[in-house]
Amino acid sequence: MFSSAFFGVRMLTKRAKETTPFRAMSVLERAQKMEDVVHLEVGEPDFEPPAEVIDSAIESMLNGNSGYTTSRGKIKLREAVSDYYQRTYDLDIGIDRIVITPGTSAALTMVCLALLEEGDEAILTDPYYACYPNFIRQTGGTINTVPLDISAGFAPNIKLFEESMSESTKVMLLNSPSNPTGSVLKNSEIGELARIAQRNKTTIVSDEVYHGIYYDTETHSILEHTDDAFVVDGFSKRFAMTGWRLGWIVCPPECIDVINRLTQNLVICATNFVQDAGIAALQMSDDLVPKMRDVYRKRRDVLIEGVEKLGVGMGYVPEGAYYLLIDVSELGDAFDISNRLLDEVGVATTPGADFGGSVENCLRLSYATGMEDLKVAIERIGKFIEDNQ
Ligand SMILES: Cc1ncc(COP(=O)(O)O)c(C=O)c1O
């Protein structure tokens, strides 16, 4: 007989053991086994990718494109990414600075491994995207967080960012539009942060996966301010292609070889025929993204009105992405409330603690779900509150 204690405990690394769960996915796993649940837990658009995108994947597959591609990715896709920067931000990003990846998550893995040594610090905001600390942990790096000002709609305090940095801060990880706050960095703020990073010899990694999904403040890229930064981005959000696993990295010219070597070894390449679908998606983005944005805006407004009426709203209006935080401290512990909302009224939410200590009294609601479902969710949350007052 084998002892599971030996295999289960002693063989695991410290980094693996310290990896925290991605609770949105754990809630999804539980919620998927249940019936009649409104899913507000994961940031997964309810749209299908456009028919043209699906058709190009099918056609590519039928044409036999099922082998490996180069690790950098298909030239045509890298050209389509380069074109996207040209028409969206008026930026000339050569294809020799672009590596295609199986999603933004893979891009983050590669970039963190390239930039952080054991003990190096990465600075990020609190709240943060739930998985960021774990990307950093896998490198042996340490995490420093800068609290955001909740009363100012989670705006960053740029001065505080600078004060919180030290010689060991090697990476500044930015995310705008932000998951979970929906706040969008102004172009001037991005410029300030770029200057602070340069003064401090810190490399900016800018996660731009929600770019294009903005309502008030337009999204701007770090690349408008400096070439000395890494951008990670992908197709999951604005093209509704979460399960397709496709993304990219833009890096400073001198780093492309190391990023490519990491990609060759760790993932080899993104799926061949999915890369062809990516070309079709990028070619349609100027039409597609504004339409999605309008739908999300309407949902956001309905959700805000609903939660404010229920007394759990936090009085801010997210300017991008598709998430809203609500404050459930008056109802009890947020973990407990999240579990009970699922079990008692069939509404799946993510506990705020996933996104940092500053929002542990909150739940994150995703409005990437349909309007009718959102209205049902508001009604059910209302009933839950009424029953528990
Ligand atoms: C801020 C942020 N970055 C990265 C990702 C991962 O994206 P992908 O599906 O491209 O790996 C997510 C997914 O929710 C996200 O919210």
The ligand as an ORCA input file, in Angstrom:
! r2SCAN-3c Opt
* xyz 0 1
  C      -7.343     40.952    -15.385
  C      -7.303     39.618    -16.039
  N      -6.167     39.212    -16.610
  C      -6.075     38.011    -17.207
  C      -7.146     37.154    -17.249
  C      -7.005     35.814    -17.912
  O      -7.379     35.922    -19.269
  P      -7.205     34.736    -20.304
  O      -8.521     34.060    -20.433
  O      -6.822     35.446    -21.589
  O      -6.126     33.851    -19.825
  C      -8.362     37.517    -16.653
  C      -9.508     36.605    -16.631
  O     -10.508     36.790    -15.984
  C      -8.439     38.800    -16.053
  O      -9.581     39.218    -15.465
*
